[in-house]
Structure formats: C-alpha cells, structure tokens
C-alpha cells in the first residue's frame, strides 16, 4: 500500500511537471531601428554632466535642474516643437503628445531627472559627473536608470516628441485623465541573477511595497553610571530591537512572487521545474530557501530594518532615554495599521513606545493585471526587441514615483529596459555606475517599439 501511494505521488508530480509549460509569448522580432549609437551616448553623457543631485532633505540645485531643462530643449528639437510642455512644481516636466483617436485612453511614460549623491568620488574609475564614454560604456551617476530613462523616452519620441510626481498626478486628476497604463522605472533585465535561470529575465513590476517608519523609544532614569540599574534605556531598547529582528513578519509566495515563479519556473532545469510545478508539496522547502537570502526574503514578506539610533550624552552618564527608527517595507496584503500592530505586539513585554516617525508613509500598491493591454504590450515589446529574454511579473521592493499615479490608472508597471548583470548590481546608486552604449541603444529601440505597438502601428 505504501509503495502504491509513493508511485501515485510520483505520477502526480511528473504529470504536473509536464503540464508546467512555458508562458512566454511567441512574437515576430521587430524591424531593426537604425540609430547613431555614438550620438545617443553623447547626449546621455551630456545630461550626466549636469549634477542634478537631490539631497535627503529634498533640496535641489535650482540652476542645475533648469540647466537640464534647457539641455533637453536643445537636444530634442522635434519633441519640443511637436509636444506640449508644462513645468510642474518648478522642476518637473510634463510632455503631452495628443493621439488621433481621442476616445482611446493615453499612456504614461515616466522617469525622474534628479540623481542620488555620489560618495567617495576619488575612488571612481571615471568621475561620477564627468559623463565619460570609455570601454564601450557611458559612465556616471544617472546612467543606470534616472537620466537614462528620461533620455531614452525622449530619444524614442524624438524619432517617432513640492514633489513633482505628486503635483503632476494631482494636476492630471483634476483634468480627469485616465491612462490605459503607466510605465515607470523599476526592475531591469536581470542577467545571471535569478538562480536556476540561465537566460536573461525581464521583470515587470506589477506591485510595489509600501513604506512606513516607526520610532521605538524608551524613557530611562538618568544618573551616574557608577550605580547603574539592572537595565538602562539603551539595553531595554536593544532587547526590543532584537525581539523584532528575531520575529520577522510571516511571509509567503502569493501575489506577484507566485506569479513570477509561475512564469520562470517552466524555464528551469528539470529538478527545479518539478519542485515549482508541485508547490503544494514543496512550498515549505521553497520558502526556507528564499528566506535564506536577503534579496529573495524581501520579496516574501514585510521587512524591518533599524536605520537610526540615538541615546546617551556621555560615557559616564546613564541615558535618560533612547530611541531607534525602524524602516518597514510593506508587502501587498499587509497594511500600515496591521504592520504597526504587529510591531507593538512583538515587543509588548518591553516598556517601549511605538509611534509613527516622519511623514513618509504609503500603503503597498494594488497588483496590476498581467492580462491587461499594458502588460501584454510590454511583454510582447520586450520579446520583440530583446530576442533571448524571458519575461515575468515581479514585485518592486523599493519605492517608485508610480505610486502617485494609482488614482489615474489600474495598470501600473515598473520596468527599465537595461541589462543588470551580476557584476553591476553594486553599481546601482553606488560607485562606478555605468551603462553599455549598446544596451542604451537597445533601450531607445524598446521605447520606440513600445510607442508604435501601443498605438497599434505595428505587430
């Protein structure tokens, strides 16, 4: 009887594996778009030289940002002659390209003009704002995302036209604009990053985590350190932090994560394919493996990280108080209220106050449909331009401007048409940020094909 049960189980697993077939759409490659790759690279390099750095305080250099506006107007004559340009909240640019059929919903392509600061500039192979083109790469802050996204969209249109994103979304809402879909920055074309997948995978973000900051604080009795109590404010706080870290929020493989593995699983070698085809049996094993890596663990659950801590004034004085800020990234399915309650319950045994810190907070994004026109168009366009690339939905763990447009469309996607290889992961917002000249040209081809396909001008 036992042997029969084993044989039946094996049979069910093999049948599920056979049925676990590829979800990749079959397309005809797009017609090659001839581009002057050198000229493209030079225009992007010129934009990188303008140091549009956004500080943590939200401050920006007005003259430099306005200089970038002027630079874009100089480089993209057709866009500025044919499209309507508006300046929102002093620095954000809104270009409108009217379609021929006003009964159809428009689409929104967005990227941001500012960049993060560049630390330890002396250690860069090429200075972060020199806009160097060397060894087949465009080097500098903004090459991976940021400015490459802005100029990539403008290049495609040229050949085809307070917080800026918040203000822009509010303006469009007053105009009762409803988009067919919105595309913002997010995932890349990962190459050698997803385990078990030998081919590059373009991940389209259909969801985005929410953000919450909580302050944990303890009030203690100050005095001389020579007669300390059993626990100081700092040690009480430390115990609470340790309790929180050792009890992470529950995770799972639902939502975007489950959809991602449903898309990439059939492309894996047989053993992994068998495991993902039979998640009903192997899910605990899969989740343990995912939890072992910070990158995949973050896809499974709401995460918490202590990012700020303070307490004490002198080495021989007992601290009168101590506090820490916990940054939480909220997975779709959880909520700000639920996460706050979980933190309070987890450290309930300690005399620790838990309050909201700062004004920055957002609920996780609602999942966008993979059956909608926008996702299907993105998927087909990626497959047409990047011929050997697999496509899968995914969940963005960081924050993007896309969340501001939730009231304008149900279908928001987060994808940047650039290759992200293993050796370049640390370059994102890090040292020696760079983008291959050939990869940048392909990203322009992607945006051009996406515009044509979205307007049904080509198959």
C-alpha positions, 0 to 999 in steps of 0.5 A: 500500500505504501509503495502504491501511494509513493508511485501515485505521488510520483505520477502526480508530480511528473504529470504536473511537471509536464503540464508546467509549460512555458508562458512566454509569448511567441512574437515576430522580432521587430524591424531593426531601428537604425540609430547613431549609437555614438550620438545617443551616448553623447547626449546621455553623457551630456545630461550626466554632466549636469549634477542634478543631485537631490539631497535627503532633505529634498533640496535641489540645485535650482540652476542645475535642474533648469540647466537640464531643462534647457539641455533637453530643449536643445537636444530634442528639437522635434519633441519640443516643437511637436509636444506640449510642455508644462513645468510642474512644481518648478522642476518637473516636466510634463510632455503631452503628445495628443493621439488621433483617436481621442476616445482611446485612453493615453499612456504614461511614460515616466522617469525622474531627472534628479540623481542620488549623491555620489560618495567617495568620488576619488575612488571612481574609475571615471568621475561620477559627473564627468559623463565619460564614454570609455570601454564601450560604456557611458559612465556616471551617476544617472546612467543606470536608470534616472537620466537614462530613462528620461533620455531614452523616452525622449530619444524614442519620441524624438524619432517617432516628441513640492514633489513633482510626481505628486503635483503632476498626478494631482494636476492630471486628476483634476483634468480627469485623465485616465491612462490605459497604463503607466510605465515607470522605472523599476526592475531591469533585465536581470542577467545571471541573477535569478538562480536556476535561470540561465537566460536573461529575465525581464521583470515587470513590476506589477506591485510595489511595497509600501513604506512606513517608519516607526520610532521605538523609544524608551524613557530611562532614569538618568544618573551616574553610571557608577550605580547603574540599574539592572537595565538602562534605556539603551539595553531595554531598547536593544532587547526590543530591537532584537525581539523584532529582528528575531520575529520577522513578519510571516511571509509567503509566495502569493501575489506577484512572487507566485506569479513570477515563479509561475512564469520562470519556473517552466524555464528551469532545469528539470529538478527545479521545474518539478519542485515549482510545478508541485508547490503544494508539496514543496512550498515549505522547502521553497520558502526556507530557501528564499528566506535564506537570502536577503534579496529573495526574503524581501520579496516574501514578506514585510521587512524591518530594518533599524536605520537610526539610533540615538541615546546617551550624552556621555560615557559616564552618564546613564541615558535618560532615554533612547530611541531607534527608527525602524524602516518597514517595507510593506508587502501587498496584503499587509497594511500600515495599521496591521504592520504597526500592530504587529510591531507593538505586539512583538515587543509588548513585554518591553516598556517601549513606545511605538509611534509613527516617525516622519511623514513618509508613509504609503500603503503597498500598491494594488497588483496590476493585471498581467492580462491587461493591454499594458502588460501584454504590450510590454511583454510582447515589446520586450520579446520583440526587441530583446530576442533571448529574454524571458519575461515575468511579473515581479514585485518592486521592493523599493519605492517608485514615483508610480505610486502617485499615479494609482488614482489615474490608472489600474495598470501600473508597471515598473520596468527599465529596459537595461541589462543588470548583470551580476557584476553591476548590481553594486553599481546601482546608486553606488560607485562606478555606475555605468551603462553599455552604449549598446544596451542604451541603444537597445533601450531607445529601440524598446521605447520606440517599439513600445510607442508604435505597438501601443498605438497599434502601428505595428505587430 
